[in-house]
Amino acid sequence: MPFVVRDLCIETGSPLVGSRVDRCVQQMTGASRSHVTGLFDYDCVTLNGVLEINPGRCLSAGDSVQIRFEANRRYSPRRRPEQLKHRGFSIVYEDAEVVVVDKSAELLTVPTDANEPHTLISRISEHIKRTSRARGAFLVHRLDRGVSGLLVFGKSQPAADALQNQFSRRKPERRYDALVSGTMEKDQGTIRSFLTTGKNLSRYSTRNEDEGELAVTHFDVVARVQESARSAAVTHLRVQLETGRRNQIRVHLAEAGHAVLGDMRYRQDLWASIPWHVKRLALHASILGFVHPRTSEQLTFESALPDEVTKFLRYIRSVQ
């Protein structure tokens, strides 16, 4: 089915300056309000080249609005409860080759052996198929369930292969924010070990390099929150990965005696006396940088700490 593309640049003095973006879309299309809502629900609207999912966002002079939709298709608002539920990611950057997303903690990156139908890669693939001619999303790397933050997907296998090659050569910049139990004494340091997998699929370090994969984790202390009557001590770390092994950060920090808050697999006992009541890990992929597979441009993206992390930090500081 052919696609229709419409563009509009908001000029200085335009009556659309300060108005909602959905009103602009309605003016561009002449469609009903429900049809316009459907265009947002089906990822048909971009603002300044970035997917816009908030119909109420206000426009400024110089903003560029684009709509891309299938001709003669009725875009009805999504009404089923599972469709109205937050989809679990936002698009940070997208072009013809790659898409960078900010994942929520509860969403799986890819299905497990249980074959979960609603995962990040399936939702991203659905979006890509609706909005471009690409076949879907191609996996480059992943985040554990319980971890939020930035990931990049290829929109073709060659693009994904080129990005994976960068990861194998330890080129991308990957930084995480982590809240861990206890007081990390060193202001910075490096944890290096060989990670292997136990019978229960948990990971652990071994000294025998023939039995495990090299894993290197660098860390810097951002802040220390001392023990109080209501909480044991907590340290806020900025962690940089040199390698990207499964569960690497969680294992390294737990083995160092500073488990990630919310981690039910690796040394839960270390944070049991800390009032972290959120069903997720206090681990967030906050910075991602890589070389674009086609243009060779260095791209770097940053994601702010999730609300549950910032609220917890404010709380424990208030009860010191």
N, C-alpha and C positions, 0 to 999 in steps of 0.2 A: 504494500500500500504506500503511495507517495506521501512524503512529508511536506508540511508547510512550515517555512521559517519566516518569522517577522522580528524586526529589530527596531528599537527606538532609543535614541539618545536624549536624555532630559536636558534641555537647554536652559541657561540662566534666564529667569523671568517666566518660564513655562508655568502654567497653572498646576502642573503635576508636581512641582517642587514642594516637598513637605507632605504630599499625599501618600496613601498606602500603595504598595506595589500591586496589590490585587486590583485596585481601581484602574491603575495604568494598563494592566493586562486586559481588563474588561473593555477599556477604550480602544485598545489595539485590535481586539477580536470582535467586539460587538456581541459577545456571548453573554448568556445569563450568568448570574452570580454563582449558581450551583455548578455550571460548566467550568467557570473560572476556578472554583475550588478544586474541581477534578483535575484541572491542568497542574495545579500545585501538588496534588496527591500523587500524580503519576510522573513527577519529576520533569515537567516540560518547560519550566521557567528557570532562566539563569539571570543573575544580576551581576554585572561587571565580570562576566565569564565564569562565575561560580554558581553552582546549583543553589536556588533559593527555595526553602521550604516554609518560610514564614510569610504568609500573605499580608500580614500587618506591618511589615517593615516599611519605614518611611524613606522616600526618595529624596536625593539631593541633586543639585545641578551637576551635570557631568556624568551621572549614572547611566549605564547602558543596560537596557532590558531586552532579552531575547526570548522568544517563545518558539518551541519546535514541537509540532504535533502532527498526528496522522490526519490527512484530509478525510472529511466525511465521517470521522469517528466521534461518538458522543462520550465525553469524559465526565462521567458521573462521579460525585464524591464517594469515597470509599466508606461504607457504612458497617460492614461486619466488624464485630468486636476485635478480632485478631488483626484486622487491617488498621483499625484506629489506634491500636497499641503502638507505642513508640517503636520505630523500626530498629533502633539500637545502634545507629551510626549517623554521622554527618559527613558530607563530602567537603574536603578541605581544598583540593585541587584536582582538576581533570582536564585532559586534552585528548588528542587522538590516540596517544600511545599508553598513557598511564592514568591511574586514578589513585589519589591519596585520601584515606578516610580516617576519621576519628571514631574508634570503636568504643561502645559502652562495655562495662565489665561483665554483664550477664550474658553477652552474646558469644557463642562459639565462633571461632574463625572458620573452621571446616568441620564437617561431620565426624563423629567418632564411629566406632564399630556399631553403635546403636542406630546409625543412619538418621540423625536428626534432620528434619526437612528445612527448618528455618535457621540458617547459619549466615554468617557475614558474607561468605563467598556466594551463596545462593541469592541473597538480597542484592548484592552488588551486580551480579550477573543479570538479574532481572532488570535493574536500572539501566545497565549498559545496553541491553537488547532493546529496551523501550526508546532510548534516546539517541542511538547511533546505529551504524551498520555492523559494529563489532559483534563477535559471537558470544562475548561474555567476559568474565573476569578470570585471569590466570594467576595462580598462587605464586607469590615470591617468598614470603615469610609469614609467620603467624604469631599471635599472642595467646597465652593461656586463657582459658575461661577464668574470670575473676580479675583479669588485668585489663585496664582500659588504655586507650591512646592510639597512636598513629601507626598505620600500616600502608604499604603501597602494593597495588596490584597492577599487572600488565593487562592491556586490553587486546593482546595477541600473544601467542606463544613465543615468538622471537623477542618481543619486548620483555616478557617475563624471564626468558633465558638470560638476556643481557643483564637484567637486574640481579638475578640469582648469581651470576658470575661475579658481580661486584661484592655480593655478600660473602661468597666463598673466598674472595681475596681480602676480606675485612675492610672494604672501602667505605661502606655507608657509615654515617654518623648515627649512632643509636644511644640516646640517653634517656634514663628513667628517673622518676622520683619515687622513693621508697620510704615508708615509715617502718622502722624496725624496733624490736624490743631492746631495752637496755641502753646504756651509754657507750657509744662507740668512742673509744679513747683516742685513736689516731684521727687527725684531721683529714687525712687522705691515705690511700693505700691501694694495693693490687692483690687480688686473690687468684691464684693459679693452681689448677689441679687437672686431673684426668677424670672425666665423668663417665660412669657406667650405669647400667640399669639392673635393678634387683628383680627377684622373681615376682614381686608385687607391682612391678613397673615403676616403682619409685627410683629416683636417681640418687647416686652417692659418689663421693670422690674415692679414687684409688691412686696409689703411688705408681702403679704399674702402667706405663704408657701403652703397653701392648693390649691392655684390657679396656682402655677407655679413650674418650675423645678429649683433646686438649680444650680447656675452657679457661678464659682469662677475663676477669671482671675488675674494673677500676672503680673506686668510689671516692667521693668527697663529702664531708659533713657540711650540711646546710645549716642545721640548727640542732641543739640538744635541749630537750625538755626534762628537767630533773624530776626525780621521784617526789610524789606528794602523798597525802593521806588517801587520796582517791585513785591514784594511778601509779604504777611502776614507771620507771624512766623510759623515754622514747627518744629515738634519734631520727631526724629527717636527713636522708642521704640523697645525693645526686649520683647515679650509677651510670657508667659508660661501658658498653659491651665491646670487647675486642673480638670475641667469638660469639656465636649465637646458638648455644646448645639448649635442648629442651630443659626447662626448669632451672637454667643455669643460675640466675640471680637468686632464686629462692633457696637452692641448695647451698650455694657458696655462703650466703649470709646466715643461714641456719647453722651450718657447720662452724661458722665463726662465732656462734653464740648470740646472734642478733636476728631472730626470725622475722620475716615480713608479717606485719599484723594481718590477721585474717587467714593465714595459711594453715589449713586444717591437715595438711600432709607432712610438712616439715617443721618439726619442733613446736607444735602448738603450745606445749607447756611453757615455752619462754614468754609468751604474750598473754597467758591466761588471766593475769591480774591487771591487764590493761583494758579499759572500757571501750574496746573497739567492737561495736555491735552491728556493724554493716556486713551483709553477706557478700563480701568481695574481698580481694586482697588490696592492701594499701600499696599498690604498685601501679604506676602510670607511665606509659611510653610518651614522654613529653617532647622529645626532639628527634626528628628523622631527617637525615640529609643524604642525598645520593646524586649521581650524575645522570642526567636525562639520557635514556638509551638512544635517542635519535639526534638530539641537538648538541649533546655533550655539555649542556649547561649544568652548573652546580645548583641544585635546588635544596633548600632547607626549610623545614616546617616546624612549627612549635604549637603545642597544645597546652592550655592552662590546666592547673590542677583541678580535678573534679570537686564538686561542691562538698561531697561527703568527707573528703580529705581536708579541705580548708576548714570546714566546720569543726571537725575533730581536733585539729591543731588549735583552733581558737578556744575550744572547750578545755583541753588539758592545760593550756597556758593559764586559763582563768582559775583553775583549781590548785595551782601550785602554792 
